[in-house]
Amino acid sequence: WKLLVKTAMDIVLSAVALVVLAVPLLVIGLLIRLGDGGPALFTQQRVGREGRLFTMYKFRTMVSNAEELRAELERQAASSDEPDRGPLFKLKDDPRITKVGRVLRRTSMDELPQLWNILRGDMSIVGPRPPLPREVAAYDTDAMRRLLVKPGLTGLWQVSGRSNLTWEESIRHDLYYVENWSVMGDLIIMFRTVRAVATSHGAY
């Protein structure tokens, strides 16, 4: 019954949110296009429940050639004091982020297109962070348990520090969620997400 309630919550809440936020979503997309003429959406292959690949949607927050600049930035990060995030690459002051993108990241609005992923059944409102295939390739046996549930738009990682977390901390929070999730727990995480987004803690 818990899974049925969680699925129903995902469908109803994501559908309502997409209708209510339709105009703001269009405005954000237009602002991104006007910024540099590039596409409003960024799509990327992520790994879902039981290892299934799906296309995840986000508002584009970086320059159009961000992936071409990645290799040099990874070399720079390796010699800096950035936290150890394992195969997860993230910089606090990433020069590839656009002006509009920086605002979207601080407010977490860049994640809103994932409501469509939730409605499609690829993701859940609450769950582990959706990993990249190269991250999953580096998983050990314990970390693979993250794939027992759908990835989430928010989760313990979101309300416990987000990008400030190390790789080990992120995995630990996700595994705790996988092993202890409940409908009430999801509701609490949703409530805490509002506070985390309002304070922008760990968002960059």
C-alpha positions, 0 to 999 in steps of 0.5 A: 500500500505504501508504494501505491500511495507514493505512486499516486502522490507522484502522479497527482502532485507532478500533474498539478504542479505542471499545470500551476507552473506552466506560465513560469516554466515558459517564462524561464525557458524564454529567459534562457533562450534570450540569454545566449540563444541556446536551447532552454532545456538540458537533457541527459541520460541518467540511471533509474530504478533497477539500472534502467536508463532514462532521459532527464530534463533540466533547465539549461544553466550552463553555456552551450559548450559546457561539456567541451570545457569539462576536461580542463575544469576537472584537472583544475578541480583535482588540484584544488580544495574542492570536497571529495565527490568521487565520480560526481563532478561539481564546482562551487564556482563553475565558470560555465554557469550563465547569469540566468543559470546561477539564479536558477541553481540558487533557487533550484528552479532548474530542476522543475522540468523533472516534474515531467520525468515524475509524471512519466514514471522515470522519477519520484518526488522523493528519492536518491539523487538520479546518478549518471551512468559513469557514476554507477560504473564506479559503484561498489556493492553497497552503493548499487542499492541506491537503484532499488528505488526511483531517483527523486526530485528531492531527497535526504541529500537535498535537505542535508547539504546538497552540493556541500556533501562529499561522495560518501555522505551523499551515498550514506544519505541515499542508502538510509532513505532506500532502507527506511523510506515511508510515506510520512518520511517523504512528506517530512522531506518535502516540507524540509525541501521548502526550507532548504530551497528558501535558504539556498543551502548547498545550492550551486 
